[in-house]
Amino acid sequence: MRNKHKAMINTLPITQARYNLGALARRVHLNKEYFILEKDGIPIIGIMDADELEDYVELQNPKARRDIERSNADIRAGRTRPARELLAELRGEKKTKTRRQKA
């Protein structure tokens, strides 16, 4: 998901990144910054937080994109319910399963 604030994208020579890798990793993880590493002024790779990379890779899956589209269509069509109803239903099912297991 996209953050509401503007992404901070920095460029850095690969050699400088090598010497400052710990600080670079900290900035990426904590501040949600992005880095483009360059070699001889040419962009080579990008660095982003691991959680965000996992989300990005998941979104490359056509099934995940279809699921998101279906979910968005349900929202537009009003096929939603408050989270508290779902949670109450799940709690009720959990209690029922627990009772069955004890019997």
Short mmCIF file of the C-alpha atoms (twelve columns), coordinates in Angstrom:
data_MODEL
# 
_entry.id   MODEL 
# 
loop_
_atom_site.group_PDB 
_atom_site.id 
_atom_site.type_symbol 
_atom_site.label_atom_id 
_atom_site.label_alt_id 
_atom_site.label_comp_id 
_atom_site.label_asym_id 
_atom_site.label_seq_id 
_atom_site.Cartn_x 
_atom_site.Cartn_y 
_atom_site.Cartn_z 
_atom_site.pdbx_PDB_model_num 
ATOM 1   C CA . MET A 1   0.000   0.000   0.000   1 
ATOM 2   C CA . ARG A 2   1.148   3.505   -0.718  1 
ATOM 3   C CA . ASN A 3   2.006   5.926   2.041   1 
ATOM 4   C CA . LYS A 4   0.196   9.244   2.025   1 
ATOM 5   C CA . HIS A 5   3.452   11.158  2.349   1 
ATOM 6   C CA . LYS A 6   5.794   11.693  -0.562  1 
ATOM 7   C CA . ALA A 7   8.458   9.011   -0.817  1 
ATOM 8   C CA . MET A 8   11.999  10.130  -0.137  1 
ATOM 9   C CA . ILE A 9   14.219  8.853   -2.960  1 
ATOM 10  C CA . ASN A 10  17.961  9.324   -2.612  1 
ATOM 11  C CA . THR A 11  20.747  8.505   -5.029  1 
ATOM 12  C CA . LEU A 12  24.108  7.316   -3.815  1 
ATOM 13  C CA . PRO A 13  27.261  5.885   -5.400  1 
ATOM 14  C CA . ILE A 14  27.609  2.161   -4.695  1 
ATOM 15  C CA . THR A 15  31.028  2.699   -3.077  1 
ATOM 16  C CA . GLN A 16  29.572  5.181   -0.582  1 
ATOM 17  C CA . ALA A 17  26.676  2.803   0.160   1 
ATOM 18  C CA . ARG A 18  29.167  0.017   0.864   1 
ATOM 19  C CA . TYR A 19  30.903  2.085   3.553   1 
ATOM 20  C CA . ASN A 20  27.626  3.226   5.126   1 
ATOM 21  C CA . LEU A 21  25.503  0.093   4.715   1 
ATOM 22  C CA . GLY A 22  24.346  -0.094  8.351   1 
ATOM 23  C CA . ALA A 23  23.149  3.518   8.417   1 
ATOM 24  C CA . LEU A 24  21.592  3.117   4.979   1 
ATOM 25  C CA . ALA A 25  19.655  0.017   6.089   1 
ATOM 26  C CA . ARG A 26  18.459  1.830   9.214   1 
ATOM 27  C CA . ARG A 27  17.174  4.796   7.177   1 
ATOM 28  C CA . VAL A 28  15.381  2.511   4.736   1 
ATOM 29  C CA . HIS A 29  13.726  0.492   7.492   1 
ATOM 30  C CA . LEU A 30  12.871  3.232   9.984   1 
ATOM 31  C CA . ASN A 31  12.263  6.242   7.725   1 
ATOM 32  C CA . LYS A 32  10.822  4.323   4.751   1 
ATOM 33  C CA . GLU A 33  13.344  6.007   2.460   1 
ATOM 34  C CA . TYR A 34  14.385  4.603   -0.895  1 
ATOM 35  C CA . PHE A 35  17.875  4.563   -2.342  1 
ATOM 36  C CA . ILE A 36  19.034  4.228   -5.909  1 
ATOM 37  C CA . LEU A 37  22.641  3.118   -6.041  1 
ATOM 38  C CA . GLU A 38  24.703  4.315   -8.977  1 
ATOM 39  C CA . LYS A 39  27.903  3.131   -10.596 1 
ATOM 40  C CA . ASP A 40  29.688  5.807   -12.610 1 
ATOM 41  C CA . GLY A 41  26.521  7.931   -12.419 1 
ATOM 42  C CA . ILE A 42  24.323  5.178   -13.894 1 
ATOM 43  C CA . PRO A 43  21.435  3.868   -11.733 1 
ATOM 44  C CA . ILE A 44  22.076  0.172   -11.030 1 
ATOM 45  C CA . ILE A 45  19.821  -0.992  -8.183  1 
ATOM 46  C CA . GLY A 46  17.174  0.276   -5.787  1 
ATOM 47  C CA . ILE A 47  16.880  -0.410  -2.070  1 
ATOM 48  C CA . MET A 48  13.587  -0.516  -0.170  1 
ATOM 49  C CA . ASP A 49  12.289  -1.959  3.105   1 
ATOM 50  C CA . ALA A 50  11.841  -5.753  3.089   1 
ATOM 51  C CA . ASP A 51  8.126   -5.607  4.029   1 
ATOM 52  C CA . GLU A 52  7.447   -3.252  1.157   1 
ATOM 53  C CA . LEU A 53  9.435   -5.450  -1.228  1 
ATOM 54  C CA . GLU A 54  7.364   -8.469  -0.175  1 
ATOM 55  C CA . ASP A 55  4.168   -6.485  -0.857  1 
ATOM 56  C CA . TYR A 56  5.511   -5.425  -4.249  1 
ATOM 57  C CA . VAL A 57  6.428   -8.986  -5.214  1 
ATOM 58  C CA . GLU A 58  3.037   -10.280 -4.060  1 
ATOM 59  C CA . LEU A 59  1.293   -7.692  -6.236  1 
ATOM 60  C CA . GLN A 60  3.127   -9.061  -9.262  1 
ATOM 61  C CA . ASN A 61  1.085   -12.255 -8.830  1 
ATOM 62  C CA . PRO A 62  -1.940  -12.090 -11.190 1 
ATOM 63  C CA . LYS A 63  -4.122  -13.974 -8.649  1 
ATOM 64  C CA . ALA A 64  -3.370  -11.403 -5.936  1 
ATOM 65  C CA . ARG A 65  -4.221  -8.564  -8.340  1 
ATOM 66  C CA . ARG A 66  -7.531  -10.283 -9.249  1 
ATOM 67  C CA . ASP A 67  -8.362  -10.747 -5.560  1 
ATOM 68  C CA . ILE A 68  -7.720  -7.053  -4.910  1 
ATOM 69  C CA . GLU A 69  -9.874  -6.053  -7.879  1 
ATOM 70  C CA . ARG A 70  -12.710 -8.294  -6.637  1 
ATOM 71  C CA . SER A 71  -12.411 -6.779  -3.192  1 
ATOM 72  C CA . ASN A 72  -12.513 -3.249  -4.622  1 
ATOM 73  C CA . ALA A 73  -15.579 -4.188  -6.693  1 
ATOM 74  C CA . ASP A 74  -17.300 -5.478  -3.532  1 
ATOM 75  C CA . ILE A 75  -16.546 -2.188  -1.777  1 
ATOM 76  C CA . ARG A 76  -17.883 -0.131  -4.709  1 
ATOM 77  C CA . ALA A 77  -21.045 -2.296  -4.803  1 
ATOM 78  C CA . GLY A 78  -21.591 -1.893  -1.066  1 
ATOM 79  C CA . ARG A 79  -20.991 -5.568  -0.281  1 
ATOM 80  C CA . THR A 80  -19.217 -4.811  2.981   1 
ATOM 81  C CA . ARG A 81  -19.910 -5.024  6.691   1 
ATOM 82  C CA . PRO A 82  -18.372 -3.468  9.761   1 
ATOM 83  C CA . ALA A 83  -15.270 -5.189  11.104  1 
ATOM 84  C CA . ARG A 84  -16.896 -5.574  14.531  1 
ATOM 85  C CA . GLU A 85  -19.578 -7.837  12.974  1 
ATOM 86  C CA . LEU A 86  -16.950 -10.046 11.395  1 
ATOM 87  C CA . LEU A 87  -14.953 -10.200 14.631  1 
ATOM 88  C CA . ALA A 88  -18.089 -11.118 16.618  1 
ATOM 89  C CA . GLU A 89  -18.851 -13.862 14.109  1 
ATOM 90  C CA . LEU A 90  -15.303 -15.205 14.316  1 
ATOM 91  C CA . ARG A 91  -15.385 -15.145 18.116  1 
ATOM 92  C CA . GLY A 92  -18.681 -17.048 18.053  1 
ATOM 93  C CA . GLU A 93  -17.251 -19.685 15.717  1 
ATOM 94  C CA . LYS A 94  -14.186 -20.028 17.862  1 
ATOM 95  C CA . LYS A 95  -16.291 -20.605 20.991  1 
ATOM 96  C CA . THR A 96  -18.396 -23.177 19.141  1 
ATOM 97  C CA . LYS A 97  -15.296 -25.069 18.001  1 
ATOM 98  C CA . THR A 98  -13.878 -24.991 21.516  1 
ATOM 99  C CA . ARG A 99  -17.129 -26.414 22.942  1 
ATOM 100 C CA . ARG A 100 -17.142 -29.207 20.374  1 
ATOM 101 C CA . GLN A 101 -13.564 -30.124 21.197  1 
ATOM 102 C CA . LYS A 102 -14.352 -30.391 24.940  1 
ATOM 103 C CA . ALA A 103 -17.369 -32.667 24.347  1 
# 
